[in-house]
Amino acid sequence: MTEQRRQELEDVVVRVVRARYPGIDFPAIRVWPELDHDGDPHLRVEIHFRPEDEELRCKIGLGVPLIDEMWTELAAIGETRFPMPRFLRAGDVRH
């Protein structure tokens, strides 16, 4: 995957997350390709939230509506990999 394509996918995911949760300031939303435990490709999505928004994780969970909306929007631009989101405190940034 090129960096340009990764950025395009990340832009779609950021738009979906911010539209679904207006008023929440997510410090980072990142997307990159991975393989699952069976070797199948998917998109890892990390959604970082601020400590003061901790209760948001309980409300968001890994809700089917969020995943479905991500998948629909990604498919609209030709992406076939399934998005696999996880929610992390802003300090738990992956390097």
C-alpha positions as CSV (number, residue, x, y, z in Angstrom):
1,M,0.0,0.0,0.0
2,T,1.3,3.4,-0.9
3,E,1.4,6.2,1.7
4,Q,-1.0,8.1,-0.5
5,R,-3.5,5.3,-0.4
6,R,-3.1,4.8,3.4
7,Q,-3.7,8.5,3.9
8,E,-6.8,8.3,1.7
9,L,-8.2,5.5,3.8
10,E,-7.3,7.3,7.0
11,D,-9.1,10.4,5.8
12,V,-12.3,8.4,5.2
13,V,-12.1,6.8,8.7
14,V,-11.4,10.1,10.4
15,R,-14.4,11.7,8.7
16,V,-16.6,8.8,9.7
17,V,-15.5,8.8,13.4
18,R,-15.7,12.6,13.7
19,A,-19.2,12.7,12.1
20,R,-20.5,9.9,14.4
21,Y,-19.1,11.5,17.5
22,P,-19.3,15.3,17.0
23,G,-17.9,17.4,19.8
24,I,-15.3,14.8,20.8
25,D,-11.7,15.9,20.2
26,F,-9.9,12.7,19.2
27,P,-6.1,13.4,19.4
28,A,-5.3,10.8,16.8
29,I,-7.0,8.4,14.5
30,R,-4.6,6.1,12.6
31,V,-5.1,3.5,9.9
32,W,-2.7,0.9,8.4
33,P,-2.9,-2.5,6.8
34,E,-2.3,-5.7,8.8
35,L,-2.8,-9.4,8.6
36,D,-5.0,-11.1,11.1
37,H,-4.1,-14.4,12.9
38,D,-5.2,-16.4,9.9
39,G,-3.1,-14.3,7.5
40,D,-6.1,-12.4,6.0
41,P,-5.7,-8.7,5.3
42,H,-7.6,-6.1,7.3
43,L,-7.2,-2.5,8.3
44,R,-6.1,-1.7,11.8
45,V,-7.8,1.4,13.1
46,E,-6.6,3.1,16.3
47,I,-8.9,5.7,17.7
48,H,-7.2,7.7,20.6
49,F,-9.3,9.5,23.1
50,R,-8.5,11.9,25.9
51,P,-8.5,10.7,29.6
52,E,-11.4,13.0,30.3
53,D,-13.4,11.1,27.7
54,E,-12.8,7.7,29.3
55,E,-16.6,7.0,29.6
56,L,-16.8,7.4,25.9
57,R,-15.0,4.0,25.4
58,C,-17.8,2.3,27.2
59,K,-20.4,4.0,25.1
60,I,-18.5,3.5,21.8
61,G,-17.3,0.0,22.4
62,L,-16.5,-1.6,19.1
63,G,-20.0,-0.9,17.9
64,V,-21.3,-2.5,14.8
65,P,-22.8,0.7,13.5
66,L,-19.4,2.4,13.6
67,I,-17.7,-0.5,11.9
68,D,-20.5,-0.8,9.3
69,E,-20.3,2.9,8.4
70,M,-16.5,2.7,8.1
71,W,-16.8,-0.4,5.9
72,T,-19.4,1.2,3.7
73,E,-17.4,4.4,3.2
74,L,-14.2,2.5,2.5
75,A,-15.9,0.2,0.0
76,A,-17.2,3.3,-1.8
77,I,-13.6,4.1,-2.7
78,G,-12.7,0.5,-3.6
79,E,-11.3,-0.8,-0.3
80,T,-12.0,-4.4,0.4
81,R,-10.1,-4.9,3.7
82,F,-12.3,-5.0,6.8
83,P,-11.7,-2.2,9.4
84,M,-10.8,-3.4,12.8
85,P,-11.0,-0.5,15.3
86,R,-9.7,-0.3,18.8
87,F,-10.0,2.6,21.2
88,L,-7.0,3.7,23.2
89,R,-6.2,6.5,25.7
90,A,-4.2,9.2,24.0
91,G,-1.0,8.2,26.0
92,D,-1.1,4.7,24.6
93,V,0.1,5.7,21.1
94,R,1.6,3.0,18.9
95,H,5.0,3.7,17.5
